[in-house]
Amino acid sequence: MQLSPAERQATAQLLGYEADTAGRIMTLELISLKENLTVSQALERIRNLANASEMIYYLYVMDAARRLTGIVSLRELVTSQPEQIIGEIMTRDVIFVHTDTDQEEVARLIQRYDFLAVPVVDREQRLVGIVTVDDVIDILQQETTEDIYALGGGVQSGGDNYFQMNLLEIARKRVVWLLVLLITNTVTGTIIKSQEDLLAKVVALTAFIPLLTGTGGNVGAQSSTVVIRGMNTDEIRSLGALQVISREAIAGALLGGMLGTIATVWAYFLQGRLEVAIAVGTSLVAISILASISGSALPFLFRYLRLDPALMSAPFITTAVDVVGVLIYFNLARVILKL
């Protein structure tokens, strides 16, 4: 299907903006008004342009230089007197975004204020378009999909349908992170091998390694998930990084206390050695605190480095906690068992 001259011009204008910005996703179809129009004149203008505009519920007021000066809703027009001037009823405190505003920020703005649309202005504050709520829904779906793929350990489709991609391409995308995790896991094996003398004396310690590393990885994954989600929804905007990490550390301590108590009883029931049971329970408390701190702090570090926090995914954190958790376990066991 061929584009009309007007559609080609609009497409060229939108493609002039960077990808994933308000300028790229905005629509040029809007109804603008002048301050000196009367309500009856404004309603007549809406009737004439309604079919050519995507959004008629918000009307944007501009001056002679096309600078955005106010906004008036269709509801306000209908309930006002026909002879009233637009400048008298419009809202001058307008929330807007710039053409280079990131599309995620636009989506959060519309979500926060329950807008149906938000105006887009250029550097000279001239109105150039609007982003509507249906565009935002598409953005949220796209961004959520990207985050889920990243949380899966680098499984990213680049916007393509994952289940329609070539299997070789899928394997190429997934193998990088899996290789990183494989190499990291060899470090855990090296640490265990270095503790052969301890394990030879107390073989029972070996049975609880999977329990400790698995629990630590799960606790860290939970912390990273809630922090990354909070970053995406701006729920932690009012909290500083230190406050968020402190909250998760306390939560980790509480979880560790509960799980450690259960693990101590269970270990004693299985092995019948109080020292081993205490070593397991104490280690689980320490690992839970470490996992919570790591899971909440690393996404902030990634964001500071201008990397995607979602890349600090559950598999990566799980592997990192495994390495340090095993070290904690063996060192605490040596102290408690006096070996």
N, C-alpha and C positions, 0 to 999 in steps of 0.2 A: 504494500500500500504506500503510495506516494504522499509526502507531506505537503500541505499547502504552504505558500510563501510565508504566511504569518507563523505557522507551526515551525517551519525551518528556522526562522529568525529567533523564535523563543528557545528552540533547542540549542542553537548556537550560543545564545546568551547564557543559558544554564551550564553548558559544557565549559564555559570560560572560567567557572569557579572550581576550586579544588574539590576532589572527591570527599564524601563524608562531611560536608559542611552545609550550613543552612542555604547558601547560595545555590548549591547543586540540587537540593531536594525541594526548593520552594516552587510555588506556582505563581505565574504572572497574572492569573485571572482573578482580579479583585475589583471592588467598586470603591472609588475615592470621591471625597466631597471637598467643597470649599467652605470656610467658616461663615461666609456671608450668605450662603444659601438658606432659604427657609425650609421648614420641615416638609411642606407640601412639594417644594421643588426637589428636595432630596428623595422623597417617595416616588416622584415621577421619574427621576433618574434611575432609581432602582428597578422600576418596571421596565424601562427601556434596556437596561444592561443585565438583567437577572439571568437570561439564558446564556450570556457570555461569561458569567462569573461563577467560580466554583464555590464561593462563600458569600452569602448575602446577610448573614446574621450579624457580622461586624462590618461597620463602614469606617474607613480610615480618612481622617481629615488632613489635608496637606495645604501648605502655603503656595505662593506663586513659584517658588523654587523647588517644589515637590518635596520639601522637608516635612516629615511627619510631625504634626502638631497636636493631634488628639485622636480620640476614637469614640464612636457612638454606636450603640447597639440598635438593631432593628426594633427591639422592644421599646427602647426609649423614644424612637421616632414615632411609633404607632401611638404611644400614650401621651405624646406632647401635642401642644396646640399647633395647627397648621401654619400660623404666622410666626411662630418662634424661629429664632436664628440658630443655626447649627452651633455657632460659637458659644451660645448660651447654655446648651444642654450637653455638650460633649465633655468627655473626661480628658484632661490635659496630661495627667500623669500616666503615660503609656509604657507598658512593659514591652520591650522589643529585643530582637537579636540582630547581630551584624551578619553580613554575608559569609564571613569566615568563621563564625561560631560553629563549634563541633556539633554534629547532628545529635549526639547523645545528650549534650547539654540542652539543646532545643527540646528534645523529648522529655527530659526531666522538668524543664520549665513548664511545658504544657501540662504535664502530669501533676505538678505541684499546685498550680493555680486552677486546674480544671478548665483550661481554655479549649475553645473549639478551633482556634487558630492563633498564631502569633505573627506580628508583622516583622519583616526583614528590611533593614536599612543598610545603605552603603556607608563609606567613611564620612561622607558629607551629610549624613543623617537623612538622605533622600529615600523615600519608600520605593522599593524595587520589587517586592513580592510578599507572599505570606506562606507559612508552613501550616498545614491543616492537621487536625487530629488523626485523620485516616493515614496521612503520611507517617505520623509518629508511630502508629501501630505497626506499620511495616518496619520502621527503624528498630523498635523494641524487639520485634521478632528476630530480626537479623542480628542484633547485638547479643541477644540472649543465646541464640544458636552458636555464635562465635565463642561466647564464654563457656558454654557447655562443652564444645569441642576442645577448648583449651584445658578445661578442668579434667578432661579425659586423658590428659597426658600428651598434649600436642596433636591430638586428632582433629585437624582443622581442614575444612573443605574449601576455604577461600570463596564462600558464597555459592558454590555448586551444590547440587543435590548429592549428598554423600553416597547414597545407594545407587546412583547412576554413574558414578565415577569408575574409571578403569581400575581393576584390582591391583595392577602394578603401581599405579599412582598412589593408591591408598596405602600400599605396603611401604612405598618410599616416604610418605608423610609420617607414618607411624613408627618406622624403624629407628628414626633418629633419637627420639626420647627413650625408646626401649633400650637402645644401646647405652645411653647415659645411665639409665637405671641398672642395667646389667653390670656395667663397670663399677658403679657405686656399691652394688651388692657384693662384689668380689672383695671390697674392703671389709665388709662385715665378716666374710669368711676368713679373711686374713687375721682379723682380731680374735675370732674364736680359736683359730689354729694356734695363736700365740699364747693362749691360756690352757694349753694341753696339760700342764702340770697341775693346775687347779682342778680341771675337769677329771683328771685321773684320780685325784684324791676324793672328790665329791661328784660322782657321776650324776647324781640326782639334779644338779644344777642345769644340766643339758636339757632336761625335759621341759623347763619353763622358759626357755629362750623364745620359742614361737609365741607363747602367751604374752610376754612382755613387749616384744617388738610389734606384734599385731595390735595390741591395745594402744600402744603409743602412737602408731601410725593412724589409727582410727580417731584418737583424740585430736591429733594435729590436723587431720583432714576436716574434722568438724569445725575447728577454730578458723582455718583458712577459708572454708566455705562461707561462714557467717560474715567474716570480714570482707571478703570479695563482694558478696552480695550487698553488704552495707555500703561499700564504695560505689557500686553501680546505682543504687537507689538513693544515695546521699543521706542515708539514715544516720551515718556517723559523722556528718559534716560538723555538727556542733561539738563533737568530741575530738580531742587531740589524739595523735597516734599513741602517746604514752598512756593515756587514760584507757584506750581500747585494749592495749596490750596488758595493762594492769588488771583490767576486768577479766580478761581471758586467763591470766595467770592465776587469779583467785579461783576462777571456775575450774581450772585444771587441778588446783590443790584440793578443792572439794571433791571433784571426781576421783582424784587419786586416792584420797582418804577412804572413800566408799569402796572403790574397786580394790585398793590395797588390803583393806580389812578382809574382804571376801577372799582375795587371793591367798592371804596368809592362812586363813582357816582351811581353804581347799588344799594348799600345798602341804600343810601339816597332816591333813587327812590322807593324802596320797603317799607321802614319804615318811611320815612319822618322826621327822627331825625338826625341832623347833628353830634351830639356827638357820636352816635352809628356808623354812617358811617365813621367818622374819626378813631374810635377805630378799626373798621374792616380793613380799609386801612393801618393804621400804623402797626397793628399786622401782616398783610400779608407781608409787607416789612421786618419786623424783622424775621418772620418765613422763608422767602425765603433765607435770608442771612444765617440763622442758618442751613437750610437744605443743602445749597450748601457747607458750610464748613464741615458739618458732612459727607455728601456723598462723598467728596473728601478726607477727612482726615482719615476716618475709614479704607478704603482699605490699606493705608500706614501703619496704626497701625497693621492690620492683617498680612501684609507682614513682618513687624518688629518682630512680635511674631511667625514667621515661620508658619503661617496658610494661607490657601488659600484665597486671597483677594476676590475671587468671592463669598465666603460665606457671605461677607458683601453685601447681595443681596437686591434688591428693597423692598421686603416685610419687611425685618428686619429694614431697614432705615426708611421706611414709618411709622412703628409702633413707633420707637424711636422718630421721629420728631413729631408724634401725641402727645406724652406725654408732651414734652417740649413746643410744640406749644400752647397747651391748657393753660398751665401755663402763657405763655407770653400774650396770648389773655386776660385772666381774669385780670391779673395784670395791663395791659395797660388800660383796660376798667375801672377799679376802679379809676385809676389816671385821665383819661380824663373825666369820669362822676362824679368824686369827691364823690365817695361812699365808 
